[in-house]
Each structure stands twice: as C-alpha cells, then as structure tokens.
Amino acid sequence: QFLPTMNNQNNTPSSVVCFKNGFSFVTVPVVLKAEDTEKSEDSKVEIKLCSIGPLPSFAVHGTVGLQADKPECVKIFSLSKASKVDEQLTVPNGPDFSYHAFLEANLDSPVRINVKDGNSGSSQFGNSGSSQFGNSANFNYEGTVKWVQPSGEGPKMAILETTENMMKFDKLIDTSKIVHLERIMRGVPGYESSSLLVRYLNRGDGEPACTLSYLTKGLTWAPSYSILMNTENKTIKLEGKACLLCDLPFLNGGAISEISLVAGEPKMEFQHLSDPLASGVSASDFVSQLGGGHGGQIYHTRAAPRMMSQAPGQGLFGGGQIADAPEMVEAEGIKGGESVQDFFHYNLKNVPLKFNQPLSIPFIEECDNIEFEDIYYLNLDNVSNSSRPHNDDEQSSVEVKHAITFKNISGQPLTTAPVSILAKTKENNSKFMVQGMMKFTNAAKNATIEITRTMDVQSKFVVETMKERKTEVINEVTEVTGLFGAASKKQYVDTIQKHAKVVIMNSKDVEIKCKIEHQLYGHLQESTPETKDKTERQSNHQGLNPTTKYVWEVQVPAAGKAEVNFKFCVKEWNRAMNNSNSNSSNRTKQSEAV
C-alpha cells in the first residue's frame, strides 16, 4: 500500500564504521515524507506513516534504529517491515503477447524465468532449481535480460546475464520453452534491500530529518603495508593501504562523508542472527534461530534503545552529525585517527564506495626517511610451551631470523597486516624482497618485521627445573562453624624454581644485535641482562601464574656468543595438604553438629 520514498532520496550513508570481520555499522540520513495519516483512538493526534530505506536483508538483531535529528519535535512510535512492492513487467506494444515479446519489452530488466526441461543454452550457470511451476524437470533462472533475438522466422532465443558466486555468466535461453516469467527486485541474492514503515508524530515545520542505522555484513576492509628499503642510508618509506570490499547493492559510488576503519574486532553477540525488521522471518523461525544459535539462552534487547538514546545525529559507534551537514568540498582521503574505548579508528573522508567494486585507499599518512636497524630475532615460544609449567629439564634449538626494526612515527597504531618489503636499487627502481607480517605496533613504539631465516646465527634455549619445592600458605580463610565458633582454612601452594638460559652463537665477522621475545608462564625473579620491555597478558584460571611477554636485546660480538640468563618460578596447588585441610574442617563441622 505504501510505496517506498527511498527511491526518491539520496541513499548514500553519511558514515560507516567498518570492521575486519566483514561487518559494518551504517548510518543513512533519511527524510520522513508522509504518505498516509491515521487518527489516534481519541482523534486528537494525527499519526503519519511513511516508508524509508534502504535496509539490507541482513542486519544484526538489536542494531536497527531510527533517530530523529530533532527529537523535541518528532516522536517515532514504531518501525515495521514495509510490505514488499511487486515489480511489474512492461507490457509489449502490439498484438504479440508471447514470452518472447515480453522479454523484448523488458530489456535490461531483472527477471526470473522458469524453463521446462530440454532448453537450449551455451552455459549451465545460473540460479537454477526445481520449480513450483509445471513438473519437477523445470528450472528457474534469475538475471538481467541482455539480448533478445528480433522477432521473425527461425528459433526464438534470448541471453540472460546471471550471477554465480559474484561472477557473471551469460545464459542462452530458448524462449519457446519458457513456462513462467516475472520481474524481480534488482540486487544480489543474499543482499537484497527492503524498506521500513515508520509511524510518527511531527510537531515541527516541514519534513523531519532522521538517521537510520544498523549493523550489517557485506562491507569490510583489509589492510596491507608496503616498505621501500634504502640499504645505503638505512632508511625506509612506509605506506599503508586499505582495500574496501562492498557487497551492498544500494551503494552506487556516492561519496561517504566519513568511514572509520577499526583496528580490532568487537564482540557481536548475535552476529549470525538477522533482525526481523530486515529479514521478515516468522516468529517461530526467529525463536528457533535464537535458541539454536545460543543454546536457548535469553537474549539481550538493550542494543537498540541504547543506540536510540544518543545525541542527535550520532551513531552507535560515534557517527557524525547528519542534519545541516556542510557541503563536502575537501578532497577524499585520510582524515585522521582516534581512540574509541579499546579500539582505534582510522578515519577517511569522502570515500566513493560502489557495489562489487573493490577500492584501495591509503589509511595512514605516508612516512618517509624512517631509520631502520638490522636485528636478529628469536621467539622462544616456538620451541617451548609457555601455557603450562614443565617438571622436566628442557633444551631446544631456537630458529633465528633476520629482521628489521624501526620506530612507528605515523602517530597512529599500526594494525596487524601483511607487509611487502621492496629494495631500492641504484637505478632508483624497486625490487621485491619478501612479504612478511606487521604485528600490531603502537605509535612511537618499535616495529619488528621478519625477513628470512639465517643460518650463520644459531641459538639454544635451556630450562633447568630445581628438584626442591617450597610449600607456602597463600591465604587463610576464616569460616563460621557454629553459633559462636570459627575455624581457619588454609590454602597451600608449591613453588617450583626454574633457571633458564639462552645462548646465541654468531659466526658472522661483524657484531650483531639480537632481539629475544618470550611469553613467560610464571613469576620472573631475576634476569641478566635486564629485560627491555614487558607486557602482562593474563593469569590462568586458578590465578596463580601470570603470562607475561618479555623482551631482551643483546649485542653478540663477531665470531662470538652472548647469553641471557633468568630465573623464574611456577606455582601449583598442593592438593594433598589442601584436601587434608578441607577434611579436617569437615570433621570439625560434623562434630559440632553432633
């Protein structure tokens, strides 16, 4: 009944927050243009109705919201999924109303064709399957009518452009074998768009401006880096590019005012469950999906209200002001970066995103003349299991890799991504050396990129476990055992001492610098030399031993060796004494009960 007004509006989002996991939070400015009105039960209030969009067929449950730019003037009562408007075929001119004539009248239109078995065709690609029309040997094909053979004598053929796994194919159809033809919505299966029906009250003048927002899939970004190395003056040039991939068919290349590329993946509790406003799923199917995906747990419904209560024009993740936005006159590109809680946003401006057209764009400013240093990198975690304590001595060889290290002077964190290293030649050309991995590096911190394994620097890692154990009380809990009595319950742990040594042997005729990293499970007591840096990760589920990343840097003389020695301890529960203590406490309670 209500024709969508979204076709008459600019549907380009005002802001997009893009995550690496394929999800994006989209905010779209919309104008409420009343298409019908209703009187309230007391006939004192005139409720207006209109359709807005587009809304993709998948939007994460609880994230669809509509917010008025001026909430003091506009009251939004409800949102519902608008009735689907059936597309109509163009009727052919003249006396011929065959399927062939209908295809001629609907060139460049998306259609669904049902063809009976035995049709001619040069390609078997297409969205085919058993049809509800005719017998089970009929097949459906969806696509765009690209060519129809002129009417006349001879076979009547047509070409349908179909899509299979985002690739386009031409399907040759014998129109004499068509048994059903209908027009469909233009789009890609799985990414169709729909509209919402809004019921609202407007106390202001004119048509109110609002912001439609939702979390959806089909829009993601993939970062990468390029390093041009100048070995003569020991400097590099760093570039960062973001590849944006878009599967949302309503994005037509219009410039989006702001796109935020997020380093990190936030928790999305119901990322596999589509909101009924987008999917139109039935109540029973929705309950089945809700219970099947999360073991029947009760779902939270606070996401949408929290989004709706933000300041006018602000999205769930900090989208910009929508109403009265200034005209975009600046060039597209990098806008800057900012920290939002635990995540960092690389902000871009005026980005032209278009469906099914990947876009590469810089996401950090190019940094030139960065001094780098050759180092040799050892990761002790590749040879030892740092997730649990060891009761036996260990001795392992450690792989040594040649790497480069440099300071991140971009002013922003460098997110984890592949990095291509190129060497600058005397002829001012670039030659590919290797593709490595850039690990997450905060601003003003040193980044380390592995280049290749080296054979003239070798290392051994030895961990010696001391035989003697020290038992100690870590806490004492007082328990009430009677009306006026109390008993103490002690908890005991064993401390296991370990001595570790890293030996680095350099067969080169020059002094080298080595960087050693280790995720230590336990408590570091002393180290020679001192650690360069440390980052505490986590404690285990019993809370006895933290896992801490330590970094050492040492100079190894030419044709010589160097050592790193450190002592640490690992704590374990003394189950025998704790059980004995628990049994004694139980006997005391039983005696008092008697």
LOPAPA-499314 format. One record per residue: residue in one letter; x, y, z of N, C-alpha, C in turn. Coordinates in steps of 0.2 Angstrom, whole numbers, plus 2048, in hexadecimal, padded with zeros to 3 digits. Example, Ala and Ser with C-alpha at 12.3 -4.5 7.8 and 13.67 -1.06 7.14 Angstrom:
! residues 2
A8427E482783E7EA8278427F0827/S8407F58238447FB824840800827/
//
This chain:
! residues 594
Q8047FA800800800800804806800/F80A80680480E80C80481480B800/L81580F7FB81A80F7F68218127F9/P82680F7F982C8117FD82F8187FA/T83081D7FE8328237FC83A8237FB/M83D81D7FD84481D7FD84781E7F6/N84381C7F184581D7EA8468247E8/N8438287EC84382F7EA8488337EE/Q84C8307F28518337F78588317F5/N85D8357F88648337F786582D7FD/N8668277FB86782280086E821802/T87382580087A82580287B825809/P87E82180D87F822814883828816/S88282B81C88583081E88C82E821/S88C82882489282582889181E828/V89781B82889781382889D81282D/V89C80D8328A180B8368A2803834/C8A88028318AA7FC82E8AF7F8832/F8AD7F18338B17ED8378B47E7832/K8B97E48358BD7DF8318B97D9830/N8B47D88348B17D18348AB7D182F/G8AA7D682B8A57D682589F7DA827/F89F7DD82D8997E182F89A7E8830/S8957EC82F8967F382F88F7F6832/F8917FC83588B7FF83888A805834/V88480683188280A82C87D80F82E/T87E81682D87981B82E87781E828/V87081F82786E822820869827822/P86A82D81F86583382185F83281D/V85983282085383281C84E83781E/V84A83981A84483E81B83E83B81B/L83A83C82083383982182E83D81D/K82C83A81782783D813820839814/A81C83C817815839819812837812/E81083081280C82D80D80582C80F/D80382C8157FD82A8177FC82D81F/T7F682E8217F58308287F082B82B/E7F082B8327EB8278367E982C83C/K7E382B83E7E182F8447E282A84A/S7E482D8507E58298567DE827858/E7DD82385D7D682085F7D2826862/D7D582B8657D28318687D1836863/S7D483585C7D383A8577D6840858/K7DB84185D7DE84785F7E584885B/V7E88428597EF8428577EE83F850/E7F284284B7F283F8447F983C843/I7F98358437FF83184280083183A/K80783283980983283280C82B830/L80C82982A810823828814824822/C81A82182281E82281C82381C81B/S82581B81682A815815831818814/I83681581783D817816842811815/G84881381384C80E81185281180E/P85780C80B85680580B858802811/L8567FC8128587F881885A7F1815/P8607EF8158627E881385E7E3816/S85E7DD81285A7D781585D7D481B/F8647D681C8677D38228697D9826/A8677DA82C8697DF8318697DC838/V86F7DC83C86F7D984286A7DA847/H8677D584A8617D684E8637DB854/G85E7E085585F7E585A8637EB858/T8657EC8528697F28508657F684B/V85F7F484985C7F98448587FE849/G85980484785680A84A855810846/L85081484884F81A84484F82084A/Q85282584885382B84D85283184A/A84D83584D84C83C84A85184184C/D85384584785884A84885684F84D/K84F85084D84C855852847851856/P84984D85B84484985F83F84D863/E84085386483B858867836859863/C83685885C83185A85882E854854/V83184E85582F84885182F842856/K82983F85782883985B827833856/I82C82E85682C828852828823857/F82282085481F81B858821814857/S82281285182480B84F82780B848/L82B80584782D80384182B7FC83F/S8297FB8398277F583782A7F3830/K82A7ED82E82C7EC8278277ED822/A8287F281D8237F48188227EE814/S81C7EE8118197E980D81E7E9806/K81F7E38048237E37FE81F7E57F8/V8227EA7F481F7EC7EE8217E87E8/D81C7E57E581D7E07DF8207E47D9/E8257E27D68277E57D08237E37CA/Q8217E87C681D7E67C08217E67BA/L81F7E17B58227E17AF81F7E67AA/T8237E87A68207ED7A181C7E979B/V8167EB79A8127E87958147EA78E/P8157E578A8177E67838127EA77F/N8157EE77A8107F177580E7ED770/G8087ED76D8067E97688027E276A/P8017DE7657FC7D97668007D3769/D8077D376980B7CD76B80C7CD773/F8097C877780A7C877E80D7C2780/S8127BF77C8157B977E81B7BB782/Y81E7B67858237B778A8297BA786/H82A7B978082F7BC77C82E7C377C/A8287C577A8267CC77A8277D0781/F8257CC7868267D078D82E7D178E/L8327CC78C8397CD78D83C7D3789/E8397D478383B7D977F8397E0782/A8337E07858317E67898347E878F/N8387E379283B7E47988437E3798/L8467E579384D7E57928507E9798/D8567E679B85A7E97A08567E97A7/S8517E57A784D7E47AD84E7DD7B1/P84F7DD7B88507D77BB8497D37BB/V84A7CD7B98447C87B98467C17BC/R8417BE7BD8417B67BF83D7B27B9/I8417AE7B683E7AA7B183E7A27B3/N83879F7B28377987B38377957AC/V83C7907AB83D78D7A483C7857A5/K8387827A183777B7A183D77879E/D83E7717A084376D79F84476D797/G84B76D79584C76C78E84E77378B/N84F77878F85077F78C85777F789/S85878378485E784781862789785/G86978978586D78D78887478C788/S87879178888079078788379078E/S87F79179388279279A87D78E79F/Q88078B7A487B7887A987C78B7AF/F87F7917AF87F7957B68797997B7/G87779A7BD87179E7BF86E79B7C5/N86979F7C886679D7CE8607987CC/S8627927CB85D78D7C985B7897CE/G8557857CD8527817D284B77F7D0/S84977A7D38427777D283D77D7D3/S83877D7CE8337837CF82D7817D1/Q8297867D48227847D681D7847D0/F8207867CA81C7877C581D7817C0/G81877D7BE8187777BA81C7727BE/N81F76D7BA8227677BD8297697C0/S82B7647C38327647C78387657C3/A8377647BC83C7657B783D76C7B5/N8397717B783A7787B683F77B7BA/F8427807B78487847BB84778B7BB/N84978E7C18487967C184F7997C0/Y84F79F7BC8557A37BB8537AA7BD/E8587AD7C18577B47C285D7B87BF/G85B7BE7BC8607C27B985D7C87B6/T8617CB7B285F7D17AE85F7CF7A7/V85A7D17A38597D079C85D7D5798/K8627D17958677D57918667D678A/W8637D17878627D078085C7CC77E/V8587CE7798537CA7778537CA76F/Q8527C476C8537C376584D7C7762/P84E7CB75D8487CE75A8437C9757/S83D7CC7588377C77568377C674F/G8357C074D8357BD7468367B6746/E8377B37408377AC73F83E7A9743/G83E7A37448447A074784379F74F/P84879D75284879C7598487A275D/K8447A27628437A87668487A876D/M84D7AC76D8527AB7728537B2776/A8567B177C8577B778085D7B5784/I8617BB7868677BA78B8657BD792/L8667B97978657BB79E86B7BC7A1/E86D7C27A48737C27A88727C07AF/T8757BB7B18747B87B887A7B97BC/T8797B87C387F7B97C78807B27CB/E8867B07CC8877AA7D088E7AB7D4/N88D7AB7DA8937AD7DF8967B37DD/M8927B97DC8947BF7DA8987C07D3/M8977BB7CF89A7BB7C88947BB7C3/K8957BE7BE88F7BF7B98907BA7B3/F88B7B77B188A7B27AC8847B47A7/D8857B27A18807B379C87C7AC79B/K8767AC79C8727A679B86D7A7794/L86E7A379086A7A378986479F78A/I85E7A27898587A078B85479F785/D85079978484C79877E84579A781/T8437A077F83D7A378283679F780/S83679B77C83079677A82F791780/K83479078483478C78A83278F790/I831796790830799797829798799/V82879679F8217947A281F79A7A7/H82379E7A98227A37AE8277A87AE/L8257AF7AE8297B57AE8267BA7B3/E82B7BC7B78297C27BC82F7C67BD/R82D7CD7BE8327D27C08347D17C7/I83B7D27C983D7D27D08407D87D2/M8427D97D88467DF7DB84D7DE7D8/R8507E47D78577E47D485B7E37DB/G8607DE7DA8657DD7E08687D77DF/V86C7D57E58707CF7E586C7CA7EA/P86B7C47E88687BF7ED86C7C07F4/G8687C17F986C7C180086D7C8802/Y86D7CD7FD86E7D47FF8687D97FC/E8627D67FC85D7DA7F985B7DF7FF/S8587E57FC8567EA80184F7EA801/S84D7ED8078457EE8088447F580C/S83E7F680E83D7FD8118397FC818/L83980181C836801822830805822/L82A80482582480882682580B82D/V82581282D82681683381F819835/R81D81983B81781C83E81A822842/Y81882884181B82D845817833846/L81883884A81583E84B81A84484A/N81884984681C84E845819855848/R81C85884C81A85E84F81E86484C/G82386384882686884582486A83E/D82786E83B82687183482A86C82F/G82786B82982A86882482B860825/E82F85D821830856822836854826/P83585082B83A84F83084084B82D/A84684D82F84C84982D84E844833/C85083E831851839836857835834/T85A83183886082C83685E825837/L85E82183285D81A832864817833/S86481283886B80F83986A80783B/Y86F80483986F7FC83A8767F9839/L8777F383C87D7F083B87C7EA836/T87F7EA83187E7E582C8857E2829/K8847DD82588A7DA82288A7DC81B/G88F7DA8178907DC8108947E280F/L8977E581489C7EA8138A27E9818/T8A87E98158AD7E781A8B47EB817/W8B97EA81B8BF7ED8188C57E981A/A8CA7E98168D07E58178D67E9816/P8DA7EA81C8E07EE81B8E67EB818/S8EB7EF8168F17EC8148F67F2814/Y8FD7F08149027F58149077F480F/S90B7F980D9107F88089167FC80B/I91C7F980B9227FC80E9277FC808/L92A80280792F803802936804806/M93A800805940800809946802805/N94A80780895080A80595580880A/T95980380795F80080B96580480C/E96580980796B80E80896B81280E/N96581680E96581B81496181881A/K95F81181995B80E81F955811821/T95181381C94A81681D945812819/I93F81381B939810818934815816/K92F813812929817811923812812/L91F814816919810818913813815/E90F80E81290881081090380B812/G8FD80D8148F88098168F2809812/K8EF80480F8E980480A8E480080D/A8DD80280C8D87FE80E8D47FD808/C8D27F68088CE7F48028C77F3805/L8C27F78028BB7F78048B77F3800/L8B37EE8028AF7E97FE8A87EA800/C8A47EB7FB89D7ED7FC8987E87F8/D8947E57FC88F7E17F98887E47FA/L8877EA7FC8817ED7FD87E7F07F7/P8797EE7F38777F07ED8757F77EC/F8727FA7F28708017F18758067F2/L87C8047F38818097F388380A7EB/N8828107E98838117E28898157E0/G88E8167E489481A7E38938217E6/G88E8237E988E82A7EC89382A7F2/A8968307F389B8317F88988317FF/I89B82D80389982C80A89D83180E/S89A83581289D83A8168A383881A/E8A183281E8A68308228A6828823/I8AC8258228AC81E8238B181D828/S8B081982D8B48178338B6810832/L8BD80F8318BF8088318C2806838/V8BF80183A8C17FF8418C67FA842/A8CB7FB8468D07F68478CE7F284D/G8CC7EC84C8C97E88518C27E584F/E8C07E08538B97DD8518B57DD858/P8B07E28588AC7E285F8A87DC85F/K8A67DA8658A17D586689A7D6863/M8987D285F8917D285C88D7CC85E/E8897CD8638867C78668817C3861/F87E7C785D8797C385887B7C5851/Q8817C58508837C68498817C2843/H87E7BC84587B7B78408747B7840/L8717BC8448697BC8458677C3842/S8637C283D8607C883985A7CB83D/D85A7D283D8547D584084E7D483C/P8487D283F8427D183C8407D7837/L8427DD8398407E38358437E282E/A8497DF82E84D7DE82884B7D8824/S84B7D282884A7CC8248437CA823/G83E7CD8278377CB8278357C4829/V83A7C182D8397BA82F8337B9833/S8307B383382A7B283782C7B183F/A8277B28438287B284A82B7AB84C/S8287A584A82B79F84C83279E849/D8337A084383A79F84083F7A3844/F83D7A98468417AE84A8437AB851/V83E7A885483F7A585B84479F85A/S84379B85484779585384E797852/Q84F79D84E85679F84C8597A2853/L8557A58578587A885D85A7A3862/G85679D86285879886785E794864/G85D79285E86278E85B86979185B/G86A79785A87079A85987479B860/H87079C86587379D86C870799871/G86F79387086D78E875867790879/G86279487685C79687985D79B87E/Q86279E87F8637A388485F7AA882/I85D7AD8878597B388785D7B9883/Y85B7BC87E85E7C187B85D7C887E/H8627CC87D8627D387F85F7D787A/T85B7DC87C8577E18788597E8879/R85F7E987C8617F087E8647F4878/A8677F087386B7F386E8677F986A/A8617F786885D7FC86485B802869/P85880286F85780887385D80C874/R86380987686980C87786B810871/M86A80E86B86C811865867817864/M86081686585B81B86485C821869/S85F82086F86082587486682A873/Q86A82986E87082D86D86E83486B/A87383886B87283F86886F83F861/P86C84485F86984485886F844853/G86E84084E87383F84987983B84B/Q87983885187E83385287C82C852/G88182884F88082184E88281D854/L88181785488381385A88A81385B/F88F81485689681485689881B855/G89482085689782785589682A84E/G89182984B89082C84488F833845/G89183783F89083E84088984183F/Q88984784088284B83F88084A838/I87984883887684783287384D82F/A86F85183386B85683186F85C830/D86E86082B87186782A879866829/A87B86082688285E82588486381F/P88A86682088D86A81B88F866814/E88E86A80F890867808897865808/M89885F80589F85C8058A385F800/V8A88638028AC8667FD8B38647FD/E8B58608028BC85E8038BD8577FF/A8C38567FD8C58507F98C484A7FD/E8C38447FA8C283E7FE8C983C801/G8C98388068CF8358088CF834810/I8D58358138D683481A8D483A81E/K8D08398238CD83E8278D183E82E/G8D38398308D78388368D583283A/G8D68328408D582C8448D382E84B/E8D082984F8CE82A8568CD824859/S8CE8248608CC81E8648C581E867/V8C28198668BB8198688BA81386D/Q8BB8148748BB80F8798C180B877/D8C08048768C68008758C87FF86E/F8C58038698C68028628C980885F/F8CD80785A8CF80D8568CC80E850/H8CA81484E8C68158478CB819843/Y8CC81683D8CF81A8378C981D833/N8C98248348C48278318C582A82A/L8C18288258C282B81E8BC82F81C/K8BD8348178B78388168B683880E/N8AF83980D8AD8398068AF833802/V8AD82D8048B08278018AA8257FC/P8AB8247F58A68227F18A681A7F1/L8A18177F48A08107F489B80E7EF/K89C8087EC8978067E78977FE7E7/F8917FC7E68907F57E78947F17E2/N8977EC7E589B7E77E18A17EA7DD/Q8A47F07E08AA7F37DD8AF7F47E3/P8B37F07E48B87F17E98BC7F77E8/L8BE7FA7EE8C18017EE8C78017F2/S8CD8037F08D38037F48D480B7F5/I8D580C7FB8D68137FE8DB813803/P8E08188048E481980A8E081A810/F8E28178168DF81881C8E481B821/I8EA81B8208EF81F8248F382481F/E8F58298228FA82D81E90082A81D/E90382B81690982881490F82B819/C91382781B91982981F91F82781C/D92382C81B92982B81792F82C81B/N93582A81993C82B81D93B829824/I93882382593882082C93F81B82C/E94381D831949819833947812835/F94A80D832949806834950803836/E94F7FD83A9557FA83C9547F283B/D9597EF8399597E883895A7E483F/I9567E08409567DC8469557D5844/Y9577D08499557C98499507C784E/Y94B7C484C9457C38509447BC853/L9437BB8599427B585C93B7B5860/N9377B085E9317AF8629317A8865/L9327A986C9337A387092C79F870/D9277A286F92079E86F92079986A/N92479986492479485F92678E861/V92A78E86792D78786992B785870/S92778987392578887A91E78987B/N91B78587F91478688091378A886/S91179088591179588B90A79588E/S90579188C8FF79188F8FE78D895/R90378989790378589D90A7848A0/P90B7828A69117818A991477B8A7/H91B77A8A791E7748A59227718AB/N92176B8AC9257678B292B7648B0/D92D7648AA9337618A79387678A4/D93E7658A494376A8A094176A899/E94376F89694177088F94877388B/Q94977188594E77488194C77487A/S94C77A87794977A87094D77F86C/S94E77E86595078286194B78885F/V94D78E85E94979385D94B796856/E94579685294679984B9487A184B/V94D7A384894F7AA84894D7AD841/K94A7B38419487B683B94A7BD83A/H94D7BE83494F7C58339497C9832/A9497CF8369437D48369457DB835/I9417DF8349427E783593E7E983A/T9407EF83E93C7F284393C7F9841/F9377FD843936804842931807846/K93180D84792D81184C926813848/N92181184A91A81384791981B848/I91B81F84391A826844914829841/S90F82483F90982683B90482A840/G90582A84790182D84B8FA82984D/Q8FA82384A8F481F84A8F781784B/P8F381384E8F580C84F8F5809848/L8F98048478FA8008418F67F9842/T8F17F883F8ED7F28408F07EC83D/T8EE7E683F8F17E083D8EF7DF835/A8F47DE8318F37DE82A8F97DB826/P8F87D98208FE7D781C9027DD81A/V9087DC81990C7E18179117DF811/S9117E380C9167E180691C7E5807/I9227E28079287E680892C7E6801/L92D7EC7FE9317ED7F89377F07F9/A93C7EF7F59437F27F69447F77F0/K9467FD7F29488027ED94F8017EA/T94F8017E39557FF7E09598067DE/K95F8057DC96380B7DA95F80F7D4/E95C80B7D095880E7CA9518117CC/N9508117D394A8147D69448107D4/N94580A7D393F8057D293E8017D9/S9397FE7D99377FA7DF9367F37DD/K93A7EF7E193A7E77E09377E47E6/F9327DF7E592F7DC7EA9347D77EE/M9337D77F59387D37F99347CE7FC/V92F7CF80092B7CB8049247CE806/Q91F7CA8089197CC80B9197C9812/G9197CD8179187CB81E9127CD821/M9127CE82890C7D082B90E7D5830/M90A7DB83090B7E08359077DE83B/K90A7DE8409067DD8479047E3849/F8FE7E384D8FC7E98509017ED854/T9027F38529077F78559047FE857/N90480085D90280785F90680C85C/A90381285C90781885A90D81985E/A91281B85B91981D85F91C816861/K91A81086091D80A86292180785C/N92580385D9297FF8589257F9855/A9257F984E9227F484B9287EF848/T9267E984892B7E48469287DF841/I92B7DF83B9297DB83592E7D6833/E92C7D08349317CA8329327CA82A/I9387C98289397C982193B7C181F/T9407BE8229417B78209457B4825/R9457AD8259497A982A9517AA828/T9557AA82D95C7AB82D95F7A482F/M9657A282C96879C82E96F79E832/D9717A48319787A58349777A883B/V9717A883E96F7AA84596B7A5848/Q96D7A184D96979C85096879D857/S96379985A96279A86195F794864/K96079486B95D78E86F95A791875/F95478E87795079087D95078A881/V95378B88895378688D94F788893/V94B78489594778589B94877F8A0/E94B7818A694D77C8AB94877D8B1/T9457778B39407778B89437758BF/M9437798C49467778CB9427718CE/K94576D8D19417678D493E7698DA/E94076E8DE93D76F8E49377748E3/R9327728E792C7778E792B77A8ED/K9287808ED9267848F391F7848F4/T91C7828FA9157838FB9147898FF/E90F78C8FD90D792901905793901/V9037979068FC7999078FB79F903/I8F67A08FE8F57A68FB8EF7AA8FE/N8EA7A69018E57AA9048E27A690A/E8DF7A990F8DB7A59148D47A8915/V8CF7A39148C87A59148C57A391B/T8C27A891E8BE7A69248B77A5923/E8B579F9258AE79C9248AA79C92A/V8A479E92B8A079D93089D796931/T89F79393689D78C93789778A93C/G89578F94089078E94588D795946/L88979494C88679B94D88B7A0950/F89079E9538957A295689C7A0954/G89D79B9508A379894E8A679A947/A8AC7999468AF79B9408B579693F/A8B77959388BC7919378C0794931/S8C77939308CB79592B8CC790926/K8CC7929208CD78E91A8D3791916/K8D878D9168DE78F9128DF78C90B/Q8E27909078E378E9008EA78E8FE/Y8ED7888FC8F47878FB8F67868F4/V8FC7898F28FE7888EB9057868EC/D9087838E690F7818E59127868E0/T9187888E291C78C8DE9217888DA/I9217888D49267848D092B7898CD/Q9317898CF93778D8CC93978B8C5/K93A7908C193D78E8BA9437938B8/H9487908B594D7958B394D7948AB/A94D7998A794D7998A095379D89D/K95679A89895B79D89495B79D88D/V95C7A388A95C7A38829637A5880/V9667A087C96C7A187996C7A3872/I96F7A887096F7AB8699767AA866/M9777A786097E7A685D97E7A9857/N9827AE8569837B28509897B084C/S9887AD84698E7AB84298F7B183C/K98C7B683D98D7BC8389947BF83A/D9977C383699D7C783799B7CE839/V9957CF83B9937D683E98E7D5844/E98E7DA84898A7DA84E9837DA84C/I97E7D784F9777D784E9737D9854/K96D7DB8539687DC8589637D7858/C9617D485E95C7CF85E9567D2862/K9507D086094A7D28649477CB866/I9457CA86C9437C486E93C7C5872/E9377C18709307C287392E7BB876/H92A7BC87B9287B587F9227B7883/Q91D7B38829177B38869187AF88C/L91A7B289191C7AE8979167AC89C/Y9157A689D9107A38A19137A38A8/G9117A78AD9147A78B49167AE8B6/H91A7AE8BB91D7B48BE9247B58BD/L9267BA8B992D7BC8B89307BE8BE/Q9367BC8C19397BE8C793F7C28C6/E9437C08C19497C48BF94B7C28B8/S94F7C78B59517C68AE9577CA8AD/T95C7C78A99627CA8A79637C889F/P9637CE89B9627D589D95A7D689E/E9597DC8A09527DE8A294E7DE89C/T9477DD89D9437DD8979427E4894/K9417E488E9407EB88A9387ED88B/D9347E888B92D7EA88B9297E488E/K9237E589091E7E08929177E2892/T9137DD89090C7DE88F9087D8893/E9057DA8989017D489C8FB7D3898/R8FA7CC8968F47CA8928EE7C8896/Q8EF7C389A8E97C089E8EC7BB8A3/S8E87BA8A88E97B48AD8E57AE8AB/N8E77A88AD8E37A28AC8DD7A28B0/H8D979D8AF8D279D8B28D379C8B9/Q8D879A8BC8D97998C38DC79F8C6/G8DF7A48C28E17AA8C48E87AA8C8/L8EC7A48C78F27A48CA8F87A78C6/N8F87A68C08FD7A88BB8FB7AC8B6/P8FE7B28B58FD7B68AF9007B48A9/T8FE7B68A39027B589D9047BC89B/T90B7BD89B90D7C48999127C3893/K9127C888F9167C888991C7CD88B/Y9227CA88A9287CD88C92C7CE886/V9307D38859347D588093B7D6882/W9417D387F9487D488194B7D787A/E9507DB87B9547DD87595C7DC878/V95F7D98749677D787596B7D886F/Q9717DA8709767DB86B97A7D586B/V97B7D286597F7CB8649857CD860/P98B7CC8639917CE8609937CA85A/A9977CC8559987C984F99C7C2851/A99A7BD84E99D7B684F99D7B5856/G9987B785A9977B58619907B3863/K98F7B486A9887B286C9867B6872/A9807B687397D7BA8799787B687C/E9767B78839717B488796C7B888A/V9667B588B9617B888F95F7B3894/N9607B589A95E7B18A09597B48A4/F9547B08A694E7B28AA94C7AD8AE/K9497AE8B49467AA8B993F7AC8BA/F93B7A68BA9347A88BB9317A28BF/C92B7A28C292879D8C592179C8C3/V91E7968C49177948C29147918C8/K90E7948C990A7928CF90578D8CD/E9047878D28FF7828D18FB7818D7/W8F57808D78F177E8DD8F47778E0/N8F57778E78F77718EA8F076E8EC/R8EE7698E88E77668E98E77628EF/A8EC75E8F18EC75A8F68EB75E8FD/M8EF7638FE8EE7679048E776B904/N8E576D8FE8DF7718FE8D976C8FF/N8D97668FD8D47618FE8D475F905/S8DA75E9088DA75C90F8D7762913/N8D97689128D676E9158CE76E915/S8CC76D90F8C576D90E8C1767912/N8C47619128C175B9168C175D91D/S8C67609208C77629278C1767928/S8C076C9248BB7719258B476D925/N8B37689208AD7659208AB761926/R8B175E9298B075A92F8AE75E935/T8B17649358AF76993B8A876B93A/K8A576C93489E76E93389A768935/Q89C76293489875C93589775B93D/S89D75C94089D75C94789976194B/E89976794889576C94B88D76A94A/A88C768944885766943883761948/V88775C94988575694E884759955/
//
